[in-house]
Amino acid sequence: MELGEVKSKEHLHHDRDTYHGFRATETQRSFDRDKEELARLGKKQVLKRNFATVSMLGFSCIIMATWEGELLTFLIGFQNGGPAGLVYGYIMVWIGTMSIYVVLGELASMAPISGGQYHWVSMLAPRSSQKFFSYITGWVTYAGWQAAVGAAGFLVATLIQGLIVLNNPSYVFERWHGTLIYWAIMLLAVFINTVISSAIPKIEGVVLALHILGFFAIVIPLTTLAPHSSPSQVFTVFSNGGDWSSQGVSLLVGSIGHVFAFVGADAAVHMSEEISNASTVVPRSIIISMVINGLLGIGMLVAVLFCIGDLESALNSPTGFPFVEIFYQASQSAGGTSVMVSIVIVLAWSTTIGALATTSRMIWAFSRDHGMPGWVYLGKVDRRRSMPINAIILTTTIACLLGIVNIASTTAFNDIVSLTVSGLLASYLIVCSLLLWRRCTTPIHTRGTTPVPGPHSSTESYTSSTGVLASPTDQKVTLTWGPFHVPGLWGIAINAFAVAYMLLIFFFSFWPASTPVAAADMNYSVLILGSVVLFSVVYYVVWARKVYKGPIVEIEDE
């Protein structure tokens, strides 16, 4: 009996050693594969790959924060669309955005690199305009993400002020109060992104759980305690609060709130060089997060619409957020409402952490390729932490300066952060259009096949003298799909639908909320985006064209 126990223990130790050896081998294989993938793109591995599937799924889910975003932007769609417009507009945006992220997932699988859109444009654009379009795309993408940092932080700050009003009705909203809270939020985000940056993957796993559990923690008491509207009131009642020429136009104007709640899944792309098995994990996390967030978002939206209660009180809530009043009417308790709203605050603040990380990686990657002013400093990585500290500092500094704009004018601040939608949509539109053009005119090969370049080969623009997929010089190499892609006509159809959808939404993203339009109510986001594009063009002509040659080859693919 004792001999049998000894043998069992020996077998147990053997199995355990075998398991750990297998895990170590798989980890090494993943590391080698990622290193080779990055070398194929002409880059050295300088960041630590701390993210895996679950942590990156949490990162992607909370960056979008769809059900939270639906609560925060509820008023936009309700005024232009009404209850039914909110529901059907949401479904339209969910389907359209999913098509976009399927295409971006294909590109991320093909070239998983922190530069993302500008790098892909360099892959796909015609040689004659490759460098120019890549550079402009880099600036538009950066501007969109920089605005996202400000938008996320500012929404948290104003929601905290709304919570103060709920518990202390005598409190008076002051813009400078909001700015101070906003700065505190940014400092906490910087602390997590620098001092305890190695813990971010674990934090994202916890946040993913809170993102899902927090949904039920709000929906269950809300639907249990609140009086319910009839299905006809939710699914058949439209509104044209903006006094537009038709209900359809009103619905499209109101749909921009849904777009804001879904934008930003490309954050996973910009974190690619910190993800194990990135060519598979990045597209997977993007698609799964769209499914999870889409379901949670529609669930929260329908629940709130059924439990809306006193509509006038909700729309004119002194907190500034209709959903806070809806929660209060359901619970009849300031304490209970505060707990429900606090869940939203914590999750929205987590979005700020991820947006700061994403923006800093975008700055670092673009600077690594000499795209940003001060690229010598911004392209550096802190050796001890393996983090782009200088890029994080710049992102935070600009975000904090935007807070000063809020003190002078909330309207001006909102116009600047509107770049979150228009800037990121513009970057998606450029790269998805180029991929559609490539798909329709030249073959993109599947891994494992032997490409035979012809007169219309897809190697026309994406070339390198070293044989890696980076900047154009002499020798041609073919574009090759990654592990994730939609083949054949289905891929073309999804790509074409995504481009058509983006053209529609991009057009309406510049419309004001109502007519007639006064100077104070005008949507100046077209002016802000135009200013970014104009600056990048001028800077490119004057200086950047001398130093920016597209993605730089740092290492030759062996």
Secondary structure as GFF3:
##gff-version 3
##sequence-region A 1 558
A	DSSP	alpha_helix	2	40	.	.	.	ID=ss1
A	DSSP	alpha_helix	53	64	.	.	.	ID=ss2
A	DSSP	alpha_helix	66	72	.	.	.	ID=ss3
A	DSSP	alpha_helix	74	79	.	.	.	ID=ss4
A	DSSP	beta_strand	80	81	.	.	.	ID=ss5
A	DSSP	alpha_helix	82	110	.	.	.	ID=ss6
A	DSSP	alpha_helix	117	124	.	.	.	ID=ss7
A	DSSP	alpha_helix	130	167	.	.	.	ID=ss8
A	DSSP	alpha_helix	175	194	.	.	.	ID=ss9
A	DSSP	three_ten_helix	197	199	.	.	.	ID=ss10
A	DSSP	alpha_helix	200	225	.	.	.	ID=ss11
A	DSSP	alpha_helix	231	235	.	.	.	ID=ss12
A	DSSP	beta_strand	239	240	.	.	.	ID=ss13
A	DSSP	alpha_helix	247	254	.	.	.	ID=ss14
A	DSSP	alpha_helix	256	262	.	.	.	ID=ss15
A	DSSP	alpha_helix	267	270	.	.	.	ID=ss16
A	DSSP	three_ten_helix	272	274	.	.	.	ID=ss17
A	DSSP	alpha_helix	278	306	.	.	.	ID=ss18
A	DSSP	alpha_helix	311	315	.	.	.	ID=ss19
A	DSSP	alpha_helix	322	331	.	.	.	ID=ss20
A	DSSP	alpha_helix	334	368	.	.	.	ID=ss21
A	DSSP	alpha_helix	375	378	.	.	.	ID=ss22
A	DSSP	alpha_helix	389	408	.	.	.	ID=ss23
A	DSSP	alpha_helix	410	417	.	.	.	ID=ss24
A	DSSP	alpha_helix	419	441	.	.	.	ID=ss25
A	DSSP	beta_strand	445	446	.	.	.	ID=ss26
A	DSSP	beta_strand	480	481	.	.	.	ID=ss27
A	DSSP	alpha_helix	488	508	.	.	.	ID=ss28
A	DSSP	three_ten_helix	519	521	.	.	.	ID=ss29
A	DSSP	alpha_helix	525	539	.	.	.	ID=ss30
A	DSSP	pi_helix	540	544	.	.	.	ID=ss31
A	DSSP	alpha_helix	545	547	.	.	.	ID=ss32
###
